[in-house]
């Protein structure tokens, strides 16, 4: 019952955030912080295994489905510098700073802290960037980083934890080997699973079954990889990228259903995750019982987490351009874009879940959990609340909208011509001329719509007028069928069938 109330409350806060146009993750954290001190509130402790399997895996899979494999491949080098290089650099730098400001914290435990807080959670950053229109390449870097950094951080976490708890003989060479094996194994398992699932779905030819099978993929990929000590989150990401890239080969029903289902799942899980982050405050304080020295140390660690991203970002972006091949292949990164990406380093539930997974007998565990909480909430509230203002102040927006619209118009026109040519090929004498003329008109309308949007953005184009008027007609049709159902002239089965047809047409109008 407590979990149900938490889910309902999280969705309510998300609804309010959307209505007032505030970033939902930040409002959820703030409300959770306040609610955590209400007397009688249940003790919401994170279960790390449940969080990683039931929350992180589907969120990563959904993000991978919507990501562009081609864009990520084209930007693999900078994404690798973020998802692997920056995570490892953050682990080392934060670990050394934490050991310095909290001398009682062993160095191995401090490195565990570094690995725990190393991976940024790009959910809030991507949602803000999409709303404010960040350039496409910046969005690709943030999304690609979020898809890969969790695997790097969790692998580094396992290596550091083994050293801190003395559960296994530790050496840096063994740690690097463990990391490589986990990464390669995760990629291999995710790719094999993606290929198998895609082949099965092509043979099913049933949208409901295909969608149901897709729902199992993130959990199966994660558990299969973890079973053989590979990187589970990396397996989930690779499977999602493969299936998302090959989604055009599936049926239209599968694509429509999966889009709707995964968007709903995203909203539900993201609302739950950020609410849980805020609700941890009372529990963390009760366990750590911090004094002022520890509070000051936590603020220093928070500053180190923010600063190390800046220190890494600029050299990692500019130094590779000394290589002629890199300079010829990649656009020159400007300081404004690097500043925005550097500031978009909010931490999330992965850090808290990893901290909760630390064994109780590890020296300094309560301190590590407290510092993790301060870093997570601090970056969300400090960077998250100021990121929109920074983007506006630097005026760092996409400037390729005209080029993208032109490319869309050209391809849409070519597609319309191809559809008309295909119509002419398959027409026979038994088809009434009215049907052929109507089909040609529909194709021509779709072919001209993109050009009209490009050339007449300040006025209502014919395509816009068509969509507006057709929506009014669909609403009138819908009202007649609903009235007929209410009057007993038709049953609900007929109504649902007709409404689906009308809804699909309206959805098509909304996407033109």
Buried (B, 14 or more C-beta within 10 A) or exposed (E): EEEEEBBEBBBEBBEBBEEEEBBBBBBBBBBBBEBBEEEEEEEBEBEBEEBBBBBBBBBBBBBBBBBBBEBBEBBEEBBBBBBBBBBBBBBBBBBBBBBBBBEEBBBBBBBBBBBBBBBBBBBBBBBBBEEBBBBBBBBBBBBBBBBBBBBBBBBBBBBBBBBBBEEEEBEEEBBEEBBEBBBEBBBBBBBBBBBEBBEEBEEBEBBEEBBEBBBEBBBBBBBBBBEBBBBBBBBBBBBBBBBBBBBEEBBEBBBBBBBEBBEEBBBBBBBBBBBBBBBBBBBBBEBBEBEEEBEEBBBBBBEBBBEBBBBBBBEBBEEBEEEEEEEEEBEEBEEBBBBBBBBBBBBBBBBBBBBBBBEEEBBBBBBBBBBBBBBBBBBBBBBBBEBBEBBEEBEBEBEEEEEEBBEBBEEBBEBBEEBBEEBEEEEEEEEEEEEBEEBBEEBBBBBBBBBBBBEEEEEEBEBBEBBEEBBEEBEEBBEEBBEBBEEEEBEEEEBEEBBEEBEEBBEEBEEB
